[in-house]
Amino acid sequence: MNLVPMLDALVTMIAFLMYTMAFMSLTMIESPLPIVSSAENQVQLKERPLQLTLTINEKDILLWSPFDLIPQQKIANKDDGTVDLIKLHEAVIAIKQKFPTENKIVLVPKSVTSYDTIVAVLDATHNLEKTDPVISAPNPATQVQEQVKSIFPDVIFGNLLGGDE
C-alpha cells in the first residue's frame, strides 16, 4: 500500500488550515468562573453581598439582587429593539453610589443575545464617563477614601452553558 498520496493530502490540508487560521480573528471576553464557597466562608459573612445581577432579555434588561438589597429594575429596550445603554448606565451609577465598594456584577445573557449587545452592556456597566458623579470608596489596603476608576470591573457570567431558564 502506497502512503505517499495520503501523506501528500495530509500535508496539504495542514498547510491550508494554518494559512486560514492566520487570517481569522478570535475574540474573547475574560471572565472568572463562579466559585462555590465553602460552609466556613458562609459563616464568616456577616452581611449579605449585593451580588448585582444583570439579565439581558429580548425586550428588556433586568437589574436585581438575589438578597433584595436593591429594588428590581426593568430597563426596556429602545423602539428599534436595541438596549437603552444610557438608562442602563444611569441605573448602575445609582447602584454604585449606594454600594461603592462592590466591584462584581453577574451577567446573565439569554442564548439569543448578540455578542455586540454583550460588549455594549459590559462597556456601560464598567466605564465611568466624564459627566458621571465622583464616587469614592475606601482602599482595602489603606482604608483611605479614593476615587473609583470603574463601575463594576469584575464580570461573572451566570449562565456559561447558555441555557434560558
C-alpha positions in Angstrom: 0.0 0.0 0.0 1.4 3.3 -1.1 1.2 6.0 1.7 2.7 8.9 -0.4 -0.7 10.2 -1.8 -2.2 10.0 1.7 0.7 11.9 3.3 0.7 14.4 0.4 -3.0 15.2 1.1 -2.4 15.4 4.8 0.5 17.9 4.4 -1.6 20.0 2.0 -4.5 20.0 4.4 -2.3 21.1 7.4 -0.8 23.9 5.3 -4.3 25.1 4.3 -5.5 25.0 7.9 -2.5 27.0 9.1 -2.9 29.5 6.3 -6.6 30.1 7.0 -6.0 30.4 10.8 -3.6 33.3 10.1 -6.5 35.4 8.8 -9.1 34.5 11.5 -9.6 36.9 14.3 -10.6 35.4 17.6 -12.3 37.4 20.2 -12.6 36.6 23.9 -14.1 38.1 27.0 -12.1 37.1 30.1 -14.4 36.2 33.0 -13.7 34.2 36.1 -15.7 31.1 36.7 -18.3 31.3 39.5 -16.7 29.9 42.7 -18.6 27.6 45.0 -18.0 28.8 48.5 -17.5 26.6 51.5 -19.6 26.4 54.6 -16.8 28.2 56.5 -17.0 31.2 54.2 -20.7 31.4 54.6 -20.4 31.6 58.4 -17.8 34.4 58.1 -20.2 36.6 56.0 -21.7 39.0 58.5 -23.8 40.8 55.9 -25.1 39.5 52.6 -23.3 40.8 49.5 -25.1 42.8 46.8 -24.4 40.2 44.1 -25.8 42.6 41.4 -27.2 40.5 38.6 -28.0 41.9 35.1 -30.2 39.7 33.0 -30.4 40.5 29.3 -33.8 39.5 27.8 -35.0 40.1 24.3 -37.2 43.1 25.2 -35.5 44.5 28.3 -32.7 44.3 30.9 -33.4 43.3 34.5 -31.1 44.6 37.3 -31.7 42.8 40.6 -30.0 41.4 43.7 -30.9 37.8 44.9 -30.8 39.2 48.5 -33.2 42.1 47.7 -30.6 44.7 48.7 -31.9 46.9 45.8 -35.3 47.1 44.2 -35.6 45.1 41.0 -35.3 47.5 38.0 -36.5 46.7 34.5 -35.0 48.8 31.7 -37.0 48.5 28.4 -35.2 48.4 25.1 -35.5 51.3 22.7 -38.1 51.4 20.0 -35.6 50.0 17.5 -35.0 46.9 19.8 -31.5 47.9 21.0 -30.6 48.1 24.6 -31.0 51.5 26.2 -27.4 51.9 27.3 -27.9 55.5 28.7 -30.6 54.3 31.1 -28.6 51.2 32.0 -25.5 53.3 32.7 -27.5 55.7 34.9 -29.0 52.8 36.8 -25.6 51.2 37.5 -24.2 54.5 38.6 -27.0 54.9 41.1 -26.3 51.4 42.4 -22.6 52.1 42.6 -23.2 55.2 44.7 -25.1 53.1 47.2 -22.5 50.3 47.2 -19.2 52.0 46.4 -17.0 49.0 47.5 -18.9 46.5 45.3 -16.9 45.5 42.2 -18.7 42.4 40.9 -21.6 42.1 38.5 -23.2 38.8 37.4 -24.1 39.0 33.7 -26.9 36.6 32.5 -27.4 36.9 28.8 -30.0 34.8 27.0 -28.8 32.5 24.3 -30.2 34.8 21.6 -28.2 37.8 22.8 -25.7 39.0 20.3 -22.0 39.4 21.0 -22.2 43.2 20.2 -25.0 43.6 22.8 -23.0 41.8 25.5 -19.9 44.0 24.8 -22.0 47.2 24.8 -23.6 46.2 28.1 -20.2 45.4 29.6 -18.9 48.8 28.5 -22.0 50.6 30.0 -21.5 48.8 33.3 -17.7 49.1 33.5 -16.7 52.5 32.2 -17.2 55.8 34.0 -17.9 58.8 31.9 -16.6 62.3 32.5 -20.1 63.6 33.2 -20.7 60.9 35.9 -20.7 62.0 39.6 -17.5 61.3 41.6 -17.8 58.1 43.6 -15.3 57.4 46.4 -14.7 54.2 48.2 -12.1 53.1 50.9 -9.0 51.5 49.6 -9.0 47.9 51.1 -5.3 48.1 52.0 -5.1 51.6 53.5 -8.7 52.4 54.3 -8.2 55.9 52.7 -11.0 57.2 50.5 -10.1 57.0 46.8 -12.0 57.9 43.7 -13.5 54.9 42.0 -12.0 54.4 38.5 -14.6 52.0 37.1 -18.1 51.0 38.0 -18.2 47.2 38.1 -14.9 45.9 36.7 -15.3 42.2 37.7 -17.8 40.4 35.5 -19.0 36.9 36.1 -21.1 35.2 33.5 -24.1 33.5 35.2 -25.0 31.0 32.5 -21.9 29.6 30.9 -23.9 26.9 29.2 -26.3 29.4 27.5 -29.5 27.9 29.0 -32.6 30.2 29.0 -34.2 29.4 32.4 
